[in-house]
Amino acid sequence: MAKYRFDVAPVNSVPVDRYVTREALEASSANVIDVAKPIDEESTLKETTPLASALEKLADREYYFVQHRHHVTGLVTRADLAKPVVSLFALGLVLSLE
């Protein structure tokens, strides 16, 4: 995780229902399964969540798992806010306020 600068990652299982943080792995000598935490409803966003709502939620939390039909299908983080698509969306919001 450190090599790719990931702070959080889902545990490879079907269905995905647990995750691990780099901080937890670095603080423990245990294996991934022992430090993995369950993915709860509070840490998920529905796939249909509007981008503006997702941006608001990311102000409170560093990451969310994306859920489609009760299955985790992705991960969105604050680092994703630097991507061009999100930047264009944010610019559009600012321009619409003027």
N, C-alpha and C positions, 0 to 999 in steps of 0.2 A: 504494500500500500504506500509506503514511504517513497519508493522508487517512482511511482506514477503520481505522487502528491495527492492521493485520495485520503480523505478524512473519514469516510464512511463507505461501507460496501455491503451489499446483500450477501448472505451465505448461499452458496450454490446448492439449492435443493428444489424439489418440485412438489408442491408449489413453494415459491419463495415466501418464507414466513419469519425469518430471523435475519438480523444484521449484526455487524461488528464495526466498532470504531477503531481508528488507528491508535487513539489514546489508550483505549482499553487493552489493546494488544501489546503496546509498548510498556504498559504498567504491570503486565502479568507475564509469567513464564508459562502459563497454561496454553492449551491449543485453542484454535478458533471456536470450536463448538462450546468449550467451557466458558468463554467470555461473550458469546453471542447473546443478543437480547431479542425478544419477540417483537415483531412489527405490530404495533397497536393502531387503533383507529385514529388516535391523536396525531400520529406521524404519517398519515396518508392523505393524499388529495385524490379526488375522483379525476379520471381522465378528461371529463367534461368541464372541469373547473375553469372559469374564464381566467385569462392571463392576468388581468388587473387584480382579481381576488388572490391569485397565487402570489403575486408580487407583495400584496399586503401581508399575507401569511408568512412570507419569507423574512419579513421584518422581525417576527417573533421567534423564529426558529431557523437554524442554519440549513436544514434539508428536510425534504418530504419524499416519501415513496409515492409513486403514481400508481393508482389502482384502476384496473379495468375489469368489471364483472367479478369482483371479489378476489382478483389475482393481482399481485404486484407485477407491473410491466416496465417500470422505470424508476428513475431517481432524479430529482431536481434539487439543485443546491444554489446557494447565493452566488457561487462562481459562475453559474449559468447566466446570471444577469449581465455579464460582460459580453455575451455573445451578440453578434450584429442584429439578429431578429428582435431580440428583447430591447436593444438600444433604439432601434427604429420605432418600436411600439411606444417606448417611453417618450421619445421625441414627439410622436403624434399626440400623446396625452398633454405634454407641455404646450404644444402649439394650439391644441383645442381650448386650453384655458385662457389663451390670450385674446 
